[in-house]
Amino acid sequence: MNKLLLTTIVAFSFIANSTFAQIDSNKVNDAKAKITASDFSGAVSELTPLITANEKSTQEYVKKLQAYLAMTAYQKALLSPSQVVKVNHNLATPYYVRGFAYSKLEQNDSAIKDFTMAVNIDPKYGDAYYERALIKKASKDKDGSCIDLRLAAKAGNSKALELYNDDFCWTSGVKDYKAGLSQFQLHQFREALGYFNSAVALSPDSAGFLAKRGETYMELNILDSALIDLSQAKKIDSTNFTVMFTLGQIYAKKQQYKDAFSAYTAAIGINGMSADTYMARAGVCDLMNQSNSAIYDYGQVIRLKPNDGTAYFKRAGIEDQLDEKYAACTDYKKAAALGDDEAADYAAGCK
């Protein structure tokens, strides 16, 4: 087991062996009764001592849960049964109830803080996401509201799904995506990433959004994140040409050439008229010393783009290495005729 993984498991074991206080359900029920009676200040007063008393242990629990959720499947498999973390919904309830009371008192900052703590404790607490969304909506934070509504709907809150549709939240995702595209085209990749993050948060099942964010990560040389996005996009839509082509590019950058070859081949199967894909696959074949396959792919590029001097020049280089001098010279001369200056130097040496 590598040192980093062992350190992760040991650190997690220390957290996992911590003990956590129990929640007094009577106080929570009393607070709910006060809310029903519109005594919102009373509900806050009822729950604050309980939350304060458990604050340290709750923070430890959140740390434990987040550490567990961040683990890979392999890391989780190494844990003992006692280290498997289960969501403690009861620990989240006081925060949700107090947050609701704060929202009725229009103490929105405090309400959002409590709702956020509730979803940190229970990431599937739909009602907490929903109430936080309402506050964000009222403050004109449409994207933030829509993201929370989607999370609430995903957790089973039917009111959230209805409001998500009524507010045309999907249009916010498209708006952010288009803004990201504009920044991407200007090579402002950091700025583009912010917009694509928002678009994906609003529409996480969009293969197109994921693919473009993955491509942006690739441009920023954050290759692991790029691969995660494109792999997820592939699961959603493996027939999407852009997804498969970009996946090939990422694998190539990671020097996983066999995987790159497979991804480019899938892209060609979707769109056999893409010269860029044949060019990219040819380059991967060349790196794997699959000369005949590379020559074939450069030939396909030439078929699709007869005036592409680069394809002639690269094919000539392989032919030269294979000692196919006549074919190499023919291609060098053709590349030179198409304006490739480097090819002209080689062509000058041909008889």
C-alpha positions as CSV (number, residue, x, y, z in Angstrom):
1,M,0.0,0.0,0.0
2,N,1.5,3.4,-0.9
3,K,2.4,5.9,1.8
4,L,-0.2,8.5,0.7
5,L,-3.0,6.0,0.8
6,L,-1.9,4.6,4.1
7,T,-1.8,8.1,5.6
8,T,-5.3,8.7,4.3
9,I,-6.7,5.5,5.9
10,V,-4.9,6.2,9.2
11,A,-6.1,9.8,9.3
12,F,-9.6,8.7,8.5
13,S,-9.5,6.0,11.2
14,F,-8.7,8.7,13.8
15,I,-11.8,10.7,12.7
16,A,-14.0,7.6,12.4
17,N,-13.3,6.6,16.0
18,S,-14.6,9.9,17.4
19,T,-17.8,9.9,19.3
20,F,-20.7,12.2,18.5
21,A,-23.4,13.6,20.8
22,Q,-27.0,12.5,20.5
23,I,-29.7,15.0,19.6
24,D,-32.5,15.7,22.0
25,S,-35.5,15.1,19.8
26,N,-37.9,16.6,22.4
27,K,-36.2,20.0,22.0
28,V,-36.5,19.7,18.2
29,N,-40.1,18.8,18.5
30,D,-40.7,21.7,20.9
31,A,-39.1,24.1,18.4
32,K,-41.3,22.8,15.6
33,A,-44.3,23.4,17.7
34,K,-43.2,27.0,18.3
35,I,-42.8,27.4,14.5
36,T,-46.3,26.1,14.0
37,A,-47.5,28.8,16.5
38,S,-45.5,31.4,14.6
39,D,-43.1,31.8,17.6
40,F,-40.0,31.9,15.4
41,S,-37.8,33.6,18.0
42,G,-38.8,31.0,20.5
43,A,-37.8,28.2,18.1
44,V,-34.4,29.8,17.6
45,S,-34.0,30.2,21.4
46,E,-35.0,26.5,21.9
47,L,-32.5,25.1,19.4
48,T,-29.5,27.4,19.8
49,P,-28.3,25.9,23.1
50,L,-28.7,22.4,21.7
51,I,-26.7,23.3,18.5
52,T,-24.0,25.1,20.5
53,A,-23.6,22.1,22.9
54,N,-23.1,19.7,19.9
55,E,-21.1,22.1,17.7
56,K,-17.7,20.5,18.2
57,S,-18.9,17.0,17.7
58,T,-21.0,18.1,14.7
59,Q,-18.0,19.6,13.0
60,E,-16.1,16.4,13.6
61,Y,-18.9,14.4,12.0
62,V,-18.9,16.7,8.9
63,K,-15.2,16.3,8.6
64,K,-15.6,12.5,8.9
65,L,-18.3,12.4,6.3
66,Q,-16.5,14.6,3.8
67,A,-13.4,12.6,4.1
68,Y,-15.4,9.4,3.5
69,L,-17.3,10.9,0.5
70,A,-13.9,12.0,-1.0
71,M,-12.5,8.5,-1.0
72,T,-12.3,6.3,-4.1
73,A,-14.2,3.1,-4.2
74,Y,-10.9,1.3,-3.7
75,Q,-10.1,3.3,-0.5
76,K,-13.6,2.7,0.9
77,A,-13.1,-1.1,0.3
78,L,-10.1,-1.0,2.6
79,L,-12.1,0.3,5.5
80,S,-13.4,-1.9,8.3
81,P,-17.2,-2.0,8.7
82,S,-17.0,0.3,11.7
83,Q,-15.3,3.0,9.6
84,V,-18.1,3.1,7.0
85,V,-19.9,6.4,7.5
86,K,-23.6,6.7,7.4
87,V,-25.5,9.9,7.0
88,N,-26.8,11.1,10.4
89,H,-30.0,12.9,9.3
90,N,-31.0,13.6,12.9
91,L,-27.9,15.6,13.4
92,A,-29.0,17.9,10.5
93,T,-32.5,18.4,11.7
94,P,-31.9,21.1,14.4
95,Y,-30.0,23.2,11.8
96,Y,-32.8,22.9,9.3
97,V,-35.5,23.8,11.8
98,R,-33.6,26.7,13.2
99,G,-32.7,27.8,9.6
100,F,-36.4,27.8,8.8
101,A,-37.2,29.9,11.9
102,Y,-34.4,32.4,10.9
103,S,-35.9,32.6,7.4
104,K,-39.3,33.5,8.8
105,L,-37.6,36.2,10.9
106,E,-35.9,37.4,7.7
107,Q,-32.5,36.8,9.1
108,N,-31.4,35.3,5.8
109,D,-27.7,35.1,6.4
110,S,-28.2,33.0,9.5
111,A,-30.8,30.9,7.7
112,I,-28.5,30.2,4.8
113,K,-25.7,29.3,7.2
114,D,-27.9,26.8,9.0
115,F,-29.3,25.3,5.8
116,T,-25.8,24.9,4.5
117,M,-24.8,23.1,7.6
118,A,-27.8,20.8,7.3
119,V,-26.8,19.8,3.8
120,N,-23.2,19.3,4.8
121,I,-24.4,16.9,7.4
122,D,-27.0,15.2,5.1
123,P,-26.1,15.9,1.4
124,K,-29.6,14.6,0.4
125,Y,-31.6,16.9,2.7
126,G,-34.0,18.1,0.0
127,D,-36.0,20.4,2.2
128,A,-32.9,22.3,3.3
129,Y,-31.8,22.8,-0.4
130,Y,-35.3,24.0,-1.2
131,E,-35.5,26.6,1.6
132,R,-32.0,27.8,0.8
133,A,-33.1,28.1,-2.9
134,L,-36.1,30.3,-1.9
135,I,-33.8,32.7,-0.1
136,K,-31.4,32.9,-3.0
137,K,-34.3,33.4,-5.4
138,A,-35.6,36.3,-3.3
139,S,-32.1,37.9,-3.4
140,K,-32.0,37.6,-7.2
141,D,-29.4,34.9,-7.2
142,K,-31.1,32.9,-10.0
143,D,-28.2,30.6,-10.7
144,G,-27.7,29.8,-7.0
145,S,-31.4,29.2,-6.6
146,C,-31.6,27.0,-9.6
147,I,-28.7,24.9,-8.5
148,D,-30.3,24.3,-5.1
149,L,-33.7,23.6,-6.7
150,R,-32.1,20.9,-8.8
151,L,-30.4,19.4,-5.8
152,A,-33.6,19.5,-3.8
153,A,-35.6,17.9,-6.7
154,K,-32.9,15.2,-7.0
155,A,-33.4,14.5,-3.3
156,G,-37.1,14.0,-3.9
157,N,-38.6,17.5,-3.2
158,S,-41.5,17.8,-5.6
159,K,-42.1,21.5,-5.0
160,A,-38.5,22.1,-6.0
161,L,-38.9,20.3,-9.3
162,E,-42.0,22.4,-10.1
163,L,-40.3,25.6,-9.3
164,Y,-37.2,24.6,-11.2
165,N,-39.3,24.2,-14.3
166,D,-41.4,27.3,-13.6
167,D,-38.3,29.4,-13.3
168,F,-36.8,28.0,-16.6
169,C,-33.7,27.1,-14.8
170,W,-32.4,25.1,-17.7
171,T,-32.0,28.4,-19.6
172,S,-29.6,29.6,-17.0
173,G,-27.4,26.7,-17.8
174,V,-27.5,27.5,-21.5
175,K,-26.7,31.2,-20.7
176,D,-23.7,30.3,-18.6
177,Y,-22.5,27.8,-21.3
178,K,-22.7,30.4,-24.0
179,A,-20.8,32.9,-21.8
180,G,-18.2,30.2,-21.2
181,L,-17.8,29.5,-24.9
182,S,-17.2,33.2,-25.5
183,Q,-14.3,33.2,-23.0
184,F,-13.0,29.9,-24.3
185,Q,-12.8,31.3,-27.8
186,L,-10.8,34.2,-26.4
187,H,-8.4,31.7,-24.7
188,Q,-9.6,33.0,-21.3
189,F,-9.8,29.5,-19.9
190,R,-9.9,30.4,-16.2
191,E,-12.8,32.7,-16.8
192,A,-14.5,30.1,-19.1
193,L,-14.1,27.4,-16.4
194,G,-16.2,29.5,-14.0
195,Y,-19.1,29.7,-16.4
196,F,-18.9,26.0,-17.3
197,N,-18.8,25.1,-13.6
198,S,-22.1,27.0,-13.2
199,A,-23.6,25.4,-16.4
200,V,-22.7,21.9,-15.2
201,A,-24.1,22.6,-11.8
202,L,-27.4,23.6,-13.3
203,S,-27.4,20.8,-15.9
204,P,-25.1,18.0,-14.7
205,D,-26.6,15.5,-17.2
206,S,-25.6,17.5,-20.2
207,A,-22.8,15.6,-22.0
208,G,-22.1,18.8,-24.0
209,F,-21.6,20.9,-21.0
210,L,-19.3,18.3,-19.3
211,A,-17.3,17.8,-22.5
212,K,-16.6,21.5,-22.9
213,R,-15.6,21.9,-19.2
214,G,-13.4,18.9,-19.7
215,E,-11.8,20.5,-22.7
216,T,-11.3,23.6,-20.7
217,Y,-9.6,21.6,-17.9
218,M,-7.4,20.1,-20.7
219,E,-6.4,23.6,-21.9
220,L,-5.4,24.4,-18.3
221,N,-3.5,21.1,-18.1
222,I,-5.7,19.9,-15.3
223,L,-5.9,16.5,-16.9
224,D,-7.3,14.3,-14.1
225,S,-10.3,16.7,-13.8
226,A,-10.6,16.7,-17.6
227,L,-10.7,12.9,-17.7
228,I,-13.4,12.8,-15.0
229,D,-15.6,15.1,-17.0
230,L,-15.2,13.4,-20.3
231,S,-15.6,10.0,-18.8
232,Q,-18.9,11.1,-17.3
233,A,-20.0,12.7,-20.6
234,K,-19.2,9.4,-22.3
235,K,-21.5,7.6,-19.8
236,I,-24.3,10.0,-20.7
237,D,-23.8,10.0,-24.5
238,S,-21.2,7.7,-26.0
239,T,-22.5,8.7,-29.5
240,N,-21.4,12.3,-29.1
241,F,-18.5,13.0,-31.5
242,T,-17.1,15.9,-29.5
243,V,-17.1,13.8,-26.3
244,M,-15.1,11.0,-27.9
245,F,-12.7,13.3,-29.8
246,T,-11.9,15.3,-26.7
247,L,-11.5,12.2,-24.7
248,G,-9.0,11.0,-27.2
249,Q,-7.1,14.3,-26.8
250,I,-7.0,14.0,-23.1
251,Y,-5.7,10.4,-23.2
252,A,-3.1,11.4,-25.7
253,K,-1.9,14.2,-23.3
254,K,-1.7,11.7,-20.5
255,Q,0.3,9.5,-22.8
256,Q,-2.3,6.7,-22.6
257,Y,-2.0,6.1,-26.3
258,K,-4.0,2.9,-26.6
259,D,-7.0,4.6,-24.8
260,A,-6.5,7.6,-27.1
261,F,-6.6,5.3,-30.2
262,S,-9.8,3.7,-29.0
263,A,-11.5,7.1,-28.3
264,Y,-10.4,8.5,-31.7
265,T,-11.6,5.3,-33.4
266,A,-15.0,5.7,-31.7
267,A,-15.1,9.3,-32.9
268,I,-14.4,8.3,-36.4
269,G,-17.2,5.7,-36.2
270,I,-19.5,8.6,-35.3
271,N,-18.2,11.0,-38.0
272,G,-15.9,9.5,-40.6
273,M,-15.5,12.8,-42.4
274,S,-13.4,14.5,-39.7
275,A,-9.9,15.0,-41.0
276,D,-8.8,16.3,-37.6
277,T,-9.6,13.0,-36.0
278,Y,-7.7,11.0,-38.5
279,M,-4.8,13.3,-38.1
280,A,-4.9,12.9,-34.3
281,R,-5.2,9.1,-34.5
282,A,-2.3,9.0,-37.0
283,G,-0.1,10.9,-34.5
284,V,-1.0,8.4,-31.8
285,C,-0.3,5.5,-34.1
286,D,3.1,7.0,-34.9
287,L,3.9,7.3,-31.2
288,M,3.0,3.6,-30.7
289,N,5.2,2.7,-33.7
290,Q,2.2,1.5,-35.7
291,S,3.6,2.9,-38.9
292,N,1.2,1.3,-41.4
293,S,-1.8,2.5,-39.4
294,A,-0.4,6.0,-39.2
295,I,0.3,6.0,-43.0
296,Y,-3.3,4.9,-43.6
297,D,-4.7,7.7,-41.4
298,Y,-2.6,10.4,-43.0
299,G,-3.9,9.1,-46.3
300,Q,-7.5,9.6,-45.0
301,V,-6.6,13.2,-44.0
302,I,-5.3,13.8,-47.6
303,R,-8.5,12.2,-49.0
304,L,-10.6,14.6,-47.0
305,K,-8.3,17.6,-47.3
306,P,-6.2,17.2,-50.5
307,N,-4.4,20.5,-49.9
308,D,-3.2,19.7,-46.4
309,G,0.6,19.9,-46.7
310,T,1.1,18.8,-43.1
311,A,-0.4,15.4,-43.7
312,Y,1.8,14.8,-46.7
313,F,4.9,15.9,-44.7
314,K,4.1,13.7,-41.7
315,R,3.4,10.7,-44.0
316,A,6.7,11.3,-45.8
317,G,8.5,11.2,-42.5
318,I,7.2,7.8,-41.7
319,E,7.9,6.5,-45.2
320,D,11.4,7.9,-44.9
321,Q,11.9,5.9,-41.7
322,L,10.7,2.8,-43.4
323,D,13.2,3.4,-46.2
324,E,10.4,3.9,-48.8
325,K,12.4,6.7,-50.5
326,Y,10.3,7.1,-53.6
327,A,7.1,7.4,-51.6
328,A,8.7,9.7,-49.1
329,C,10.1,12.0,-51.8
330,T,6.8,12.1,-53.6
331,D,5.1,13.3,-50.4
332,Y,7.9,15.7,-49.5
333,K,7.6,17.3,-52.9
334,K,3.8,17.5,-52.7
335,A,4.0,19.0,-49.2
336,A,6.6,21.6,-50.4
337,A,4.3,22.5,-53.4
338,L,1.6,23.2,-50.8
339,G,3.8,25.6,-49.0
340,D,5.4,23.6,-46.3
341,D,8.9,25.2,-45.9
342,E,10.3,22.3,-43.9
343,A,9.2,19.8,-46.5
344,A,11.0,21.9,-49.1
345,D,14.3,21.3,-47.4
346,Y,13.7,17.5,-47.5
347,A,12.4,17.6,-51.1
348,A,15.6,19.4,-52.2
349,G,17.6,16.3,-51.1
350,C,15.5,14.0,-53.3
351,K,16.8,12.9,-56.6
